[in-house]
Amino acid sequence: MRVLGIDPGLTRCGVGIVEGEPGRPCRLVGVHVIRTDPDDPIDARLLRVDTQLAQYLRDYRPDAVAVERVFSQHNVASVIGTAQASAVAVLSGARAGVSVATYTPSEAKAAITGSGVADKKQMTTMVTKLLRLDAPPKPADAADALALAICHVWRGGTQARFAAARAALDRKGTRR
Amino acid sequence: MRVLGIDPGLTRCGVGIVEGEPGRPCRLVGVHVIRTDPDDPIDARLLRVDTQLAQYLRDYRPDAVAVERVFSQHNVASVIGTAQASAVAVLSGARAGVSVATYTPSEAKAAITGSGVADKKQMTTMVTKLLRLDAPPKPADAADALALAICHVWRGGTQARFAAARAALDRKGTRR
């Protein structure tokens, strides 16, 4: 399963692509950061994020897109730009016909480090370890995007196992 | 000049199209509300808003798009959905190659009613009057979108006059 993770931001939007299966180490496929100039008008900035994401979706052909869910607990001043970038991210997946999942920062942290309150350094360390890299992925901004992608590979697996278990129970029920 | 105004929202997104020139009454061209189900996943909702807006841009071929600017003063819980819908709105204009302007609610109110703190009823009354309609535009949700479009026709005119004045000054400067 190949997943493209997106850590949405208007100034820096992290993009990380991994491949893997639930319960096994993932493989790093690609990592990027889309940057836009805060002095540019909002339409130019959103169009740039949209155009780049569409390009990565064409280049990497992921099975799913995992986007960080924007939270009302965020700083109000910064939440607007993050929410706008996240809308472009979610829409880019939807437009490409790829399934889109969203995860809160604490869900991604818990999946990767076992703790929902892990700090940036801990996340980078674990992403580096889980992808069996010799050095932290660069650009460093993209570590959270990789974490989201790994989170989705594993959670997607959980969901798939639940679905399999439910299907097995249904079959048993039918046999009774 | 034909302007498509967008009052962004995820549950209800108002769209109003007017035609006019600065300082003269505008003509109502079209008015719509795009609705999405709050129970639907976010990717389906954003895709629906995007698809509908793209359709209206093709149908009406406006010279400009005017979108309400999202404000950090908004309620934090509702600001995320509004910011996401506004990103889709701004992006739809940018993707269509149409110039995009954003106005704060008080800029639109001041342009239409003379007061930046006008209430909903006052805005609807003035929009009805300015478009010389016999009854308030329906759906009522779209009055703010029409106000944004009228605001842009008039403000666009101001900007055009400033540009003309600056150009005239430049020419004088050259002649000296």
Boltz contact constraints between the chains, C-beta under 6 A:
constraints:
  - contact:
      token1: [A, 42]
      token2: [B, 90]
      max_distance: 6.0
  - contact:
      token1: [A, 43]
      token2: [B, 90]
      max_distance: 6.0
  - contact:
      token1: [A, 43]
      token2: [B, 94]
      max_distance: 6.0
  - contact:
      token1: [A, 43]
      token2: [B, 100]
      max_distance: 6.0
  - contact:
      token1: [A, 46]
      token2: [B, 87]
      max_distance: 6.0
  - contact:
      token1: [A, 46]
      token2: [B, 90]
      max_distance: 6.0
  - contact:
      token1: [A, 46]
      token2: [B, 91]
      max_distance: 6.0
  - contact:
      token1: [A, 47]
      token2: [B, 94]
      max_distance: 6.0
  - contact:
      token1: [A, 50]
      token2: [B, 91]
      max_distance: 6.0
  - contact:
      token1: [A, 70]
      token2: [B, 80]
      max_distance: 6.0
  - contact:
      token1: [A, 72]
      token2: [B, 76]
      max_distance: 6.0
  - contact:
      token1: [A, 72]
      token2: [B, 77]
      max_distance: 6.0
  - contact:
      token1: [A, 76]
      token2: [B, 72]
      max_distance: 6.0
  - contact:
      token1: [A, 76]
      token2: [B, 76]
      max_distance: 6.0
  - contact:
      token1: [A, 77]
      token2: [B, 72]
      max_distance: 6.0
  - contact:
      token1: [A, 80]
      token2: [B, 70]
      max_distance: 6.0
  - contact:
      token1: [A, 80]
      token2: [B, 83]
      max_distance: 6.0
  - contact:
      token1: [A, 83]
      token2: [B, 80]
      max_distance: 6.0
  - contact:
      token1: [A, 83]
      token2: [B, 83]
      max_distance: 6.0
  - contact:
      token1: [A, 83]
      token2: [B, 84]
      max_distance: 6.0
  - contact:
      token1: [A, 84]
      token2: [B, 83]
      max_distance: 6.0
  - contact:
      token1: [A, 84]
      token2: [B, 87]
      max_distance: 6.0
  - contact:
      token1: [A, 87]
      token2: [B, 46]
      max_distance: 6.0
  - contact:
      token1: [A, 87]
      token2: [B, 84]
      max_distance: 6.0
  - contact:
      token1: [A, 87]
      token2: [B, 87]
      max_distance: 6.0
  - contact:
      token1: [A, 87]
      token2: [B, 88]
      max_distance: 6.0
  - contact:
      token1: [A, 88]
      token2: [B, 87]
      max_distance: 6.0
  - contact:
      token1: [A, 90]
      token2: [B, 42]
      max_distance: 6.0
  - contact:
      token1: [A, 90]
      token2: [B, 43]
      max_distance: 6.0
  - contact:
      token1: [A, 90]
      token2: [B, 46]
      max_distance: 6.0
  - contact:
      token1: [A, 91]
      token2: [B, 46]
      max_distance: 6.0
  - contact:
      token1: [A, 91]
      token2: [B, 50]
      max_distance: 6.0
  - contact:
      token1: [A, 94]
      token2: [B, 43]
      max_distance: 6.0
  - contact:
      token1: [A, 94]
      token2: [B, 47]
      max_distance: 6.0
  - contact:
      token1: [A, 100]
      token2: [B, 43]
      max_distance: 6.0
